[in-house]
Amino acid sequence: MHPTVSRMKTAIASLEDESVKKAAAELIAGIEANITPSTKGVPYSAIERVKELFGISDQYILFGEGNPVDRMVSTPPAITTDSKNNEESHFKRFAARLSLMLTYSGMPLPDIAKALEVSRQSPHTWRTTGQISKDNLKKLCAIEGVDYDWVKDGTLNSDEARYSVKALYERARQGIEEKTKALEVELERCKEICAAVILPEPNQEV
């Protein structure tokens, strides 16, 4: 069992209402079912949802620190099947935004690691798995100049936020164009090296 899921299950034991416990257990079971080798963990959006609906402490879920429950919920919240099924797709969209920001970062990843006082491997792990703490995500967005709410859940609440995402897009576009040009040059070089053995294309005269 993933340690984050284990702490979630431990925390719901502290809930007083049995119907609330049951609803929380059902949601956590859905979250656990969506953990795959590609995700390798629990998306922060799922942790936030458990906190919002059931009052369970995100600090306890993430680190096992403090009281398991921040506030008691007296009635079970409405949780639709769509909400459960959307957890994975929501995480994939979040992971894609995070990966885009790190792939086309304005700062080398080793420098990001140094600025955030994390291991050199951490930014690479964030980029490939989408697993990052809320605190580090906020700091990373500040460094990159990209709106935190947009990276977290895709919302754009101001012109400044839209500008920050547009700037990220421009960085990505320029980076992709540079890679494309480099690949075209490399392809031509390969053609020259392999000219003697490259077969003629269909309908091409020999």
Residue pairs with C-beta under 8 A, 6 or more apart in sequence:
1 32
2 32
2 35
2 41
2 42
4 41
4 42
4 47
4 61
4 62
5 28
5 31
5 32
5 35
5 42
7 60
7 61
7 64
7 68
8 28
8 31
8 42
8 50
8 56
8 61
9 25
9 28
10 68
11 56
11 57
11 60
11 61
11 68
11 69
12 21
12 24
12 25
12 28
12 54
12 56
13 21
13 68
14 67
14 68
14 69
15 21
15 24
15 54
15 69
15 72
15 73
16 72
16 74
17 72
17 73
17 74
17 75
17 76
19 75
19 76
20 54
20 73
20 74
20 75
20 76
22 76
23 53
23 54
23 76
23 77
23 79
24 50
24 53
24 54
24 56
26 79
26 84
27 49
27 50
27 53
27 54
27 79
27 84
28 50
30 84
30 85
30 87
31 42
31 46
31 50
31 87
34 46
34 87
34 88
34 91
35 41
35 42
39 88
39 91
39 95
39 129
39 130
40 129
40 131
41 129
41 131
43 87
43 90
43 91
43 94
43 95
43 130
43 131
44 94
44 132
44 133
44 134
44 137
44 152
45 87
45 90
45 91
45 94
45 152
45 153
46 87
46 91
47 58
47 61
47 62
48 58
49 83
49 87
50 56
50 61
51 57
51 58
51 61
51 70
53 73
53 77
53 79
54 69
54 73
54 77
55 69
55 70
55 71
55 72
55 73
56 68
56 69
56 70
57 66
57 67
57 68
57 69
57 70
58 134
59 65
59 66
60 66
60 67
60 68
62 133
90 153
91 130
92 130
93 154
94 130
94 151
94 152
94 153
94 154
95 129
95 130
97 150
97 151
97 154
98 126
98 127
98 130
98 132
98 137
98 151
99 127
99 128
99 130
100 168
100 172
101 140
101 141
101 144
101 146
101 151
101 168
102 109
102 112
102 123
102 126
102 127
102 140
103 127
103 172
103 175
104 168
104 171
104 172
104 175
105 112
105 144
106 144
106 145
106 171
107 115
107 143
107 144
109 120
109 123
109 124
109 127
110 120
112 123
112 140
112 143
113 119
113 120
113 121
113 122
113 123
115 139
115 143
116 122
116 136
116 139
116 140
116 143
118 136
122 136
125 131
126 132
126 136
126 140
132 140
137 148
137 151
137 152
138 148
141 147
141 148
141 151
142 148
144 168
145 164
145 167
146 164
146 165
146 167
146 168
147 156
147 157
147 158
147 160
147 161
147 164
147 165
149 155
149 156
149 157
149 161
150 156
150 161
150 164
150 165
156 162
156 165
191 198
200 206
